[in-house]
């Protein structure tokens, strides 16, 4: 009977450990993937912002710097289901982002952009080879990269599943690089535990352009060559199980510098902060909580199964050893001694 119990416990222990491994190594990677059919809209708002706008005048537009603006930034992200990289169970997907910042008062466009890239569905990082990677900062002027060149590396939309408490690389569309975004601790957003990440990019030259002299303080000169400098403090609150960005914002400053001008001496063409609005944050929290619940059905059982399986294996081993010692210590039949002749 003891031997039967031993083998039953041994079988249950092996089954529990194997089931835990199956959930973690097979089921989890299949569930923890970014979707192909993403379709989301994020809205950020800011007030008291200084920005360069283009005021329509007939068939032309006149650049004008305005203060105290209320701006709205809308970012639409969709999946390109027709991209050749996209297969039903594949590990790569293609997302397209269309963004626009407008003035609430008159609807004038401050900035707009379009981009597309391939993502690793587990790490959420930009990957190659990719036929569908490009960005378009100016309407009609699309910049396309070769399929093997990582045009937009690092993270762009979300963090990896099971986000770790460490620095990551986040792609900035203005400097066109993936730069460190630092982990700075935990914070609660609407009852949801998040990790706070901050990326600080110092004043960096990102463009050069010819502008009207009046725009940069030289009214007597029709056109002046100037460099555009950009700096930002980007703060993101990330739910660590799913890697989803729940809340956050960007504090941005841009200035045009003419020859001989240093930091802070140029003409400010953008200065202000845009943060995700309450409606967007609430939707992000609800979606993240739902996905965390789904993933917990996969991530929760394995540690329990491994613990239970380990206990059962140890108990079965102890029973097996005890049974072996019992058989060796059991007295054998009496030895027959021949009578003396």
Secondary structure by P-SEA (a helix, b strand, c coil): caaaaaaaaaaaaaaaaaaaaaaacccccccccccccccbbbbbbccbbbbbbbbbcccbbbbbbbcbbbbbbbbbbbbccccccccccccbbbbbbbbbbbbcccccccccccccccccccccccccccccccccccccbbbbbccccccccccccccccccccbbbbbbbcccccbbbbbbcbbbbcccbbbbbbbbbbcccccccccccccccccccccbbbbbbbbbbbbbbbbccccccccccccbbbbbbbccccccccccccccccccccaaaaaaaaaaaaaaaaaaaaaacaaaaaaaaaaaaaaaaaaaaaaaaaaaaaccccbbbbbccc
